[in-house]
Amino acid sequence: MPHSCGPHADSDRVGLNNSGPLLLLLLALLLLLTASCESTHYGTALREDSAEAYLRFLARYPEGEHSEEARKRLERLRYWEARRADRPLAYNQYLQRYPNGTFAEACRKRLAGLALGRARTPADLELILERYPETEQAREAERRLPRLLAREALASNDPTRSQRFLARFQASPEAGAVREHLAALRYRGLPDRFVALEAFVDEYPGTPQAREALSRLERLLADAVLESRDPGELERFRARFPKSARLEELATLVRQEQRGRAIARLDLEALKGLPEDGDLLFLRRWCGARPRPCAALRADASRAAPWRPRQTPDELRRQAYAADPRQAWIAMDILAWSRTESAADLLLELVGSERLSTVWSAERALGAWLDGEAVGPRRRWIFRRLARAHRTANPDEAQRRAHLILSARGGDGEAALATLRGLAAGGSHQLAAAYLLGLWEGRRGPRKSVGRSTLARFTEAARARLKWLREAFPAELHVDSLFSAILAERELFALGEAMRVIRARGSAAGLDDVAHEADGLLVDWHRRLAGVSAASRTAKAGAGPASAPATFVPASVPSVREEVTRHEQGRGAALKRVRAVGRAGKLVAAALCRRAAVAPPGCTQ
């Protein structure tokens, strides 16, 4: 019978009842026949040498003797098919079938090469870096990428493109040109402010724009020295521009100012530290020989000079933090008339308080101080304070900075208003922040009125504060509880004043009710406190407690305006008395008339 490679060859000849040895023999013959058939089919696939032939063979003999070799030949054929096509699709088809195949790395390299050849944009190069890392093509893409990104950044007026480039390729050859481009973009809107100019110079050193900014900064600092004639401003200028051509001129002006101030005050200690000339030598000798006339001349010179508080800065700081709010309010009002930045610094510090009685008075005093300053110095002080770095963020600082930002912008500052709204939503600063928020809402916009939500929050906080004060006021008022009752009275007075300010900008029924209740409560407390105060005076005259207040002085809105007015009205007469004291008086009078921002009457004589 002819030989057959079919799957049923000779199977009809095998009987189930054959003996064991015969069955084994027949099985061996069947295996030999099968192997012979596989070899025959594999030989046919080799002669054809196509993917289809190998696929047919593997479909028939997936685990055969030649299956592994067939798979390798099939993989090689598919790789060469991809090479002949030399297109991304062909290589990707190979990689889909054989991700870890013999030719997988070669395919990836060729794909990277094709992508690099087509790359025209930074996005194309970024894709090569992402898909084919650690290849020669990726290294080439990484070399080309900065040049293309720099070209895009230089062609754009969007500074964020340049910023992103410099953050990524700070050390690239193109970084210098991009940095100059970014400096030019930033310089266009650079304001004439110390902090902004200094930050720009530090951020873009060596650029043409930095040199221009440095020139503007020098001019600004010089103007500050010219305006203030202050040694501190001069040192600031000297530290920044030690080789400036204007330094000697400015130093001379500051020395002249110091000389004028020392003569105007007849300050002998300050005179000792100044370069000696004929006038200074005469004044020192005259005061040394005539101590009493010198003291009288110094007193009249003080009366002829602009008003200054009698208290020292340290004394005013202590009083501003006094336990009795009334003393603190008086100190804050004095600070409002003190034409020094340290006074404004202290008032700003107090604006950050969580106590309404402190914020009510400090905001009022700081506003008066700012109104009394010229535009230039006022703006410089505000921006210097805004530029200060702070280690931690806290409600005090947030409230303080928000108020300062609104002061700088005339109430237009949504971020600052949002900060106050957040503080007014709850917490220890709720009442104080709601008060400041109401003030600024009532100062901005055409309607100049407080918003309903702000009124509601302020009313809620004021009602809670009033309830707390009613509970804090001693039920049984006597000498020992007098001080606690007085503190409650001060707080109630401040609450009433704050409500009056807010009600003038936006009345609400709830707030009107709270204000009416507070007014009635204050009248009752004043009556009771006056009676206990009279009793305390009687007790103090006898054997009463030494700690009891001698008398009760009701809270009131402080004002040193009358004192300042009286002083200003008497400056002309004081100047006449100064002039009458011979050569010494004429020297002091001339210094007073030259250095006073507001000269006293009689300076034109």
C-alpha positions in Angstrom: 0.0 0.0 0.0 1.5 3.5 -0.8 3.0 5.6 2.0 0.7 8.4 3.4 1.5 11.4 5.8 -2.2 11.9 6.8 -3.2 11.9 10.4 -5.1 8.5 10.0 -2.3 6.6 8.1 -2.6 2.8 8.8 -4.9 3.4 11.7 -7.5 1.0 10.1 -5.0 -1.8 10.3 -4.5 -1.6 14.0 -6.9 -3.8 15.9 -7.7 -3.2 19.5 -7.3 -6.9 20.2 -3.6 -7.1 19.1 -1.1 -8.2 21.5 1.0 -5.7 23.5 4.4 -6.1 21.6 2.6 -5.7 18.3 0.9 -2.5 19.6 4.1 -1.0 20.7 5.7 -1.7 17.4 2.8 -0.1 15.5 3.0 3.0 17.8 6.7 3.4 17.1 6.1 3.1 13.3 3.4 5.7 13.7 5.8 8.2 15.4 8.4 7.7 12.8 5.8 8.3 10.2 4.6 11.5 11.9 8.2 12.8 12.3 8.8 12.1 8.7 5.6 14.0 7.8 6.8 17.1 10.0 10.2 17.1 8.3 8.5 16.9 4.9 6.2 19.9 5.7 9.1 21.9 7.2 11.2 21.2 4.1 8.3 22.5 2.0 8.1 25.7 4.2 11.9 26.2 3.9 11.7 25.9 0.1 8.8 28.5 0.0 10.5 30.6 2.7 7.5 32.9 3.3 5.6 34.0 6.3 2.5 32.2 5.1 4.4 28.9 4.8 5.9 29.1 8.2 2.5 30.1 9.7 0.9 27.0 8.1 3.6 24.8 9.4 3.3 26.2 13.0 -0.5 25.8 12.8 0.0 22.1 12.1 3.0 21.5 14.4 2.9 24.2 17.2 5.1 22.0 19.4 7.0 20.1 16.7 10.7 19.4 16.4 11.2 22.3 14.0 8.6 24.7 15.5 11.2 26.9 17.3 13.4 27.2 14.2 10.2 28.0 12.2 9.3 30.8 14.6 12.8 32.3 14.4 12.7 32.2 10.6 9.2 33.8 10.7 10.4 36.6 13.0 13.4 37.2 10.7 11.2 37.4 7.7 8.9 39.9 9.4 11.8 42.0 10.4 13.2 42.1 6.9 9.7 42.9 5.6 9.7 45.9 8.0 13.2 46.9 6.8 12.1 46.8 3.2 9.1 49.0 4.0 11.2 51.2 6.3 8.1 52.9 7.7 7.0 53.4 11.4 3.9 51.3 10.8 6.0 48.3 9.7 8.4 48.6 12.7 5.6 49.0 15.1 3.8 45.9 13.7 7.0 43.9 14.3 7.2 45.3 17.9 3.6 44.5 18.6 4.3 40.9 17.7 7.8 40.6 19.2 8.2 43.3 21.9 11.2 41.4 23.2 12.3 39.9 19.9 15.8 39.5 18.5 15.4 42.6 16.3 13.3 44.7 18.8 16.1 47.0 19.7 17.1 47.5 16.1 13.5 48.4 15.3 13.3 50.9 18.2 16.5 52.5 17.0 15.2 52.8 13.5 11.9 54.3 14.7 13.9 56.8 16.7 15.9 57.7 13.6 12.8 58.1 11.5 11.2 60.3 14.2 14.4 62.4 14.5 14.5 62.9 10.7 10.9 64.1 10.7 11.2 66.3 13.9 10.6 69.9 13.2 9.1 71.2 16.5 10.0 70.9 20.2 7.0 68.6 20.7 8.5 66.2 18.2 11.8 66.1 20.0 10.1 65.8 23.4 8.3 62.7 22.0 11.6 61.1 21.0 12.9 61.7 24.5 9.8 60.1 26.0 9.5 57.1 23.7 13.2 56.3 22.9 15.2 57.1 26.0 18.9 56.0 26.3 19.3 56.0 22.5 21.7 57.9 20.3 18.7 59.7 18.7 17.4 60.7 22.1 20.8 62.3 22.9 20.6 64.2 19.6 17.1 65.3 20.3 18.2 66.5 23.7 21.0 68.5 22.0 18.6 70.1 19.5 15.7 70.9 21.9 17.1 73.9 23.7 17.8 75.7 20.4 14.2 75.2 19.2 12.6 76.2 22.6 14.9 79.2 22.8 13.7 80.2 19.3 10.1 80.0 20.4 10.7 81.9 23.6 12.5 84.7 21.8 9.7 85.0 19.3 7.0 85.3 22.0 5.9 88.2 24.2 4.7 85.7 26.8 7.3 85.7 29.7 6.2 82.3 30.9 7.8 80.7 27.9 11.2 82.3 28.7 10.7 81.4 32.4 10.1 77.7 31.6 13.1 77.6 29.3 15.5 79.1 31.9 14.1 76.8 34.6 15.0 73.8 32.4 18.1 74.9 30.4 19.8 77.4 32.7 23.3 76.4 31.6 22.6 76.1 27.9 24.3 78.4 25.3 20.9 80.0 24.5 20.2 80.9 28.1 21.8 84.3 27.9 19.7 85.5 25.0 16.5 84.2 26.6 17.4 85.8 29.9 17.9 89.2 28.2 14.6 88.7 26.3 12.8 87.9 29.6 14.4 90.9 31.3 13.2 93.2 28.4 9.6 91.8 28.8 9.7 92.3 32.6 11.2 95.7 32.4 8.3 97.1 30.4 6.0 97.3 33.3 8.5 97.7 36.1 7.3 100.4 38.5 9.4 103.1 40.1 9.6 101.4 43.5 12.7 100.5 45.5 11.7 96.9 46.2 10.7 96.2 42.6 13.8 97.7 41.1 16.2 96.0 43.6 14.5 92.7 43.0 14.9 93.2 39.2 18.5 94.1 39.4 19.2 91.0 41.5 17.3 88.7 39.3 18.7 89.8 35.9 22.3 90.9 36.6 24.4 91.9 33.6 21.5 92.6 31.3 21.0 96.1 29.6 17.7 96.3 31.5 19.3 95.7 34.8 21.7 98.6 34.1 18.8 100.8 33.4 16.9 99.6 36.5 20.1 100.3 38.5 20.2 103.9 37.2 16.5 104.4 38.1 17.1 102.9 41.5 20.1 105.3 42.1 17.9 108.2 41.1 15.1 107.1 43.5 17.4 106.6 46.4 19.0 109.9 45.8 15.6 111.6 45.7 14.8 110.0 49.0 17.9 111.4 50.5 17.2 114.8 49.0 13.7 114.8 50.4 14.4 113.5 53.8 18.0 114.6 54.4 18.1 111.6 56.7 21.4 109.9 57.6 19.7 106.5 57.4 18.6 107.1 53.8 22.1 108.3 53.0 23.6 105.1 54.4 21.2 103.1 52.3 22.3 105.0 49.2 26.0 104.6 50.1 25.6 100.8 50.7 24.0 100.4 47.2 26.1 102.9 45.3 29.4 103.3 47.1 31.1 104.8 44.0 28.3 107.1 42.9 29.2 110.5 41.6 26.4 112.0 43.7 27.5 110.5 47.0 29.6 113.5 48.1 26.8 116.0 47.2 24.2 114.0 49.1 26.5 113.6 52.1 27.1 117.3 52.2 23.3 118.0 52.2 22.7 115.5 55.0 25.5 117.1 57.1 23.9 120.5 56.5 20.5 119.1 57.6 22.0 117.6 60.7 23.7 120.9 61.4 20.5 122.8 60.9 18.5 120.5 63.2 21.2 120.7 65.9 21.2 124.5 65.8 17.4 124.7 65.7 17.1 122.5 68.8 20.2 124.0 70.4 21.3 120.4 70.9 24.8 120.7 72.4 25.4 117.0 72.2 24.6 116.9 68.5 26.7 120.0 67.9 29.8 118.2 69.3 29.6 115.6 66.6 29.6 118.1 63.7 32.5 119.6 61.9 33.3 122.8 63.8 32.9 126.2 62.2 32.6 129.8 63.6 28.9 129.6 64.3 29.0 126.3 66.1 32.0 127.3 68.1 30.2 130.5 69.1 27.0 128.6 70.2 28.9 126.1 72.3 30.9 128.9 74.0 27.8 131.0 74.5 25.8 128.2 76.1 28.8 127.2 78.2 29.1 130.8 79.6 25.3 131.4 79.9 23.6 128.2 81.0 20.3 129.8 82.0 19.8 132.0 78.9 20.8 129.0 76.9 18.1 126.8 78.5 15.5 129.6 78.0 16.5 129.9 74.3 16.3 126.1 73.9 12.8 126.1 75.4 11.6 129.0 73.1 13.2 127.2 70.1 11.2 124.1 70.9 8.0 126.2 71.1 8.9 127.8 67.7 9.5 124.4 66.1 6.7 122.1 64.7 4.8 120.2 67.4 6.5 117.1 68.8 5.1 114.8 71.5 6.6 115.3 74.9 6.9 111.5 75.4 9.8 109.6 74.0 9.1 106.8 71.4 9.7 104.2 74.1 7.2 105.8 76.4 4.6 106.1 73.6 5.1 102.4 72.8 4.5 101.4 76.5 1.4 103.6 76.7 0.0 102.2 73.4 0.0 98.7 75.1 -1.3 100.0 78.4 -3.8 97.9 80.3 -6.3 100.8 80.3 -7.5 101.2 76.7 -8.1 104.9 77.2 -4.3 105.5 77.8 -3.6 103.4 74.7 -6.0 105.5 72.6 -4.4 108.7 73.8 -0.9 107.4 72.9 -2.1 106.3 69.4 -3.6 109.8 68.8 -0.2 111.3 69.7 1.5 108.9 67.3 -0.8 110.1 64.6 0.7 113.6 64.9 4.3 112.3 65.2 5.9 112.7 61.8 8.2 109.7 62.1 8.1 106.3 60.4 8.6 104.5 63.7 5.2 106.0 64.8 3.5 104.7 61.7 5.2 101.3 62.2 3.8 101.0 65.7 0.3 102.0 64.6 0.4 99.4 61.8 1.4 96.8 64.3 -1.6 97.6 66.4 -3.9 97.4 63.4 -3.3 93.7 63.4 -4.8 93.2 66.8 -7.9 91.0 67.4 -9.3 93.5 69.9 -11.8 95.9 68.3 -11.0 98.6 70.8 -7.3 98.6 69.6 -8.1 98.3 65.9 -10.7 101.0 66.0 -8.2 103.5 67.5 -5.1 102.4 65.6 -6.8 102.5 62.2 -8.1 105.9 62.9 -4.6 107.2 64.0 -2.8 105.5 61.1 -5.2 107.1 58.6 -4.5 110.5 60.1 -0.7 109.9 59.9 -0.9 108.9 56.3 -3.1 111.9 55.5 -0.5 114.1 57.0 2.4 112.8 54.9 3.4 113.9 51.5 2.5 111.6 48.6 6.1 110.4 48.0 7.1 109.6 51.6 3.7 108.0 52.2 4.0 105.7 49.2 7.6 104.8 50.0 6.7 103.8 53.6 3.8 101.7 52.5 5.8 99.7 49.9 8.7 99.2 52.3 6.4 97.7 54.8 4.8 95.5 52.2 8.2 94.3 51.1 9.2 93.0 54.5 9.7 89.3 54.8 7.8 87.5 57.6 8.7 84.1 58.9 5.2 82.9 59.6 1.7 83.7 58.4 -0.8 84.4 61.2 -4.1 86.2 61.5 -2.5 89.4 62.9 -0.1 89.7 60.0 -2.8 88.8 57.5 -5.1 91.5 58.8 -2.2 94.0 59.0 -1.0 93.4 55.5 -4.5 93.4 54.0 -5.2 96.8 55.6 -1.9 98.2 54.3 -2.5 96.9 50.7 -5.9 98.6 50.7 -4.3 101.8 52.1 -1.8 101.7 49.2 -4.5 101.1 46.5 -7.3 103.3 47.9 -9.4 100.3 48.8 -9.1 98.5 45.4 -7.5 95.2 46.2 -9.7 92.1 45.8 -7.1 89.7 47.3 -6.8 91.9 50.4 -10.6 92.3 50.7 -10.9 88.5 50.4 -8.4 88.1 53.3 -10.5 90.3 55.5 -13.6 88.4 54.5 -11.9 85.2 55.5 -11.0 86.6 58.9 -14.4 88.0 59.4 -16.0 84.6 58.7 -15.1 83.4 62.2 -12.4 83.1 64.8 -10.8 85.5 67.2 -10.4 88.3 64.6 -14.0 88.2 63.4 -15.1 91.5 64.9 -12.0 93.5 64.1 -11.7 92.1 60.6 -15.4 92.8 59.9 -14.9 96.3 61.1 -11.9 96.9 58.7 -13.8 95.2 55.9 -16.8 97.5 56.4 -14.6 100.6 56.4 -12.9 99.7 53.1 -16.2 98.7 51.5 -17.7 102.0 52.6 -14.8 103.9 51.0 -14.6 102.3 47.5 -16.9 102.4 44.5 -19.4 105.0 43.5 -22.0 103.9 46.1 -19.5 103.8 49.0 -21.7 101.5 51.1 -21.0 98.4 53.1 -22.2 95.1 51.6 -25.0 93.2 53.1 -22.9 90.1 53.9 -20.3 92.3 55.7 -23.0 94.1 57.6 -24.5 90.7 58.7 -21.1 89.4 59.9 -20.3 92.6 61.7 -23.7 92.7 63.3 -23.4 89.0 64.4 -19.9 89.6 65.9 -21.0 92.9 67.6 -24.0 91.2 69.2 -21.7 88.4 70.5 -19.3 91.0 71.8 -22.1 92.9 73.5 -23.3 89.8 75.2 -19.8 89.0 76.4 -19.4 92.5 77.8 -22.7 92.3 79.7 -21.4 89.1 81.4 -18.0 90.6 82.1 -19.3 93.7 83.8 -19.4 92.9 87.6 -22.9 92.2 88.9 -22.0 93.5 92.3 -20.0 96.7 91.7 -17.7 97.7 94.5 -14.2 99.2 94.9 -12.4 95.9 94.3 -14.2 95.2 91.0 -13.9 98.8 89.8 -11.0 98.2 87.4 -12.6 95.3 85.7 -15.8 97.4 85.3 -13.8 100.3 83.8 -12.2 98.0 81.2 -15.6 96.7 80.2 -16.8 100.3 79.9 -13.9 101.1 77.5 -14.6 98.1 75.4 -18.3 99.0 75.2 -17.5 102.6 74.2 -15.2 101.4 71.4 -17.8 99.0 70.2 -20.4 101.8 70.1 -18.0 104.1 68.2 -17.2 101.3 65.7 -20.9 100.7 65.1 -21.5 104.4 64.5 -18.8 104.4 61.8 -20.2 101.3 60.1 -23.9 102.5 60.4 -22.9 105.7 58.6 -21.9 103.6 55.6 -24.7 101.1 55.5 -27.5 100.8 58.1 -29.1 97.5 59.0 -32.0 96.9 61.4 -30.0 94.3 63.4 -27.0 96.6 63.8 -29.3 99.5 64.8 -30.8 97.4 67.6 -27.3 96.4 68.9 -26.2 100.0 68.8 -29.3 101.2 70.7 -28.8 98.5 73.3 -25.1 99.4 73.7 -25.9 103.1 74.1 -28.4 102.4 76.9 -26.0 100.0 78.6 -23.2 102.6 78.5 -25.4 105.2 80.2 -26.3 102.8 83.0 -22.7 101.7 83.5 -21.5 105.4 83.7 -24.0 106.1 86.4 -23.0 103.1 88.4 -19.2 103.6 87.9 -19.5 107.3 89.0 -21.1 106.2 92.3 -18.5 103.6 93.0 -15.7 106.0 92.1 -17.0 108.5 94.6 -17.0 105.8 97.2 -13.5 104.8 96.3 -12.3 108.3 96.8 -13.8 108.3 100.3 -12.2 104.9 101.1 -8.9 106.1 99.8 -9.0 109.1 102.1 -9.5 106.7 105.0 -8.4 103.1 105.1 -9.6 101.9 101.7 -7.6 99.6 99.4 -4.6 101.4 97.9 -5.1 99.8 94.5 -8.6 101.3 94.0 -8.7 104.1 91.3 -8.9 107.6 92.7 -11.7 108.5 90.2 -13.5 107.3 87.2 -12.8 109.1 83.9 -15.3 108.0 81.2 -14.0 106.8 77.8 -14.0 109.3 75.0 -12.5 109.8 71.6 -9.0 111.1 72.2 -7.6 114.1 70.4 -4.4 116.1 70.8 -5.6 118.4 68.1 -6.2 121.3 70.5 -2.7 120.9 72.0 -1.2 120.9 68.5 -3.3 123.9 67.5 -2.3 125.9 70.6 1.4 125.0 69.9 1.1 126.1 66.2 -0.6 129.3 67.2 2.2 130.2 69.6 5.1 129.5 67.3 5.3 133.0 65.9 5.6 134.6 69.3 8.2 132.1 70.3 10.2 132.9 67.2 10.2 136.5 68.1 11.6 135.8 71.6 14.3 133.6 69.9 15.3 136.4 67.6 15.6 138.8 70.5 18.5 136.8 72.0 21.4 138.4 70.0 23.6 136.5 67.7 22.7 133.1 69.2 19.0 133.7 68.8 19.4 134.8 65.2 21.4 131.6 64.4 18.7 129.5 66.0 15.9 131.4 64.3 17.5 131.1 60.9 17.9 127.3 61.4 14.2 127.1 62.5 13.0 128.9 59.4 15.2 126.9 57.0 14.4 123.4 58.2 10.7 123.6 59.2 8.3 122.0 56.7 5.8 124.5 57.9 7.7 127.6 58.9 6.4 129.6 61.9 5.0 133.1 61.3 7.7 135.7 61.2 10.2 133.7 59.1 9.9 136.2 56.3 11.1 139.1 58.5 
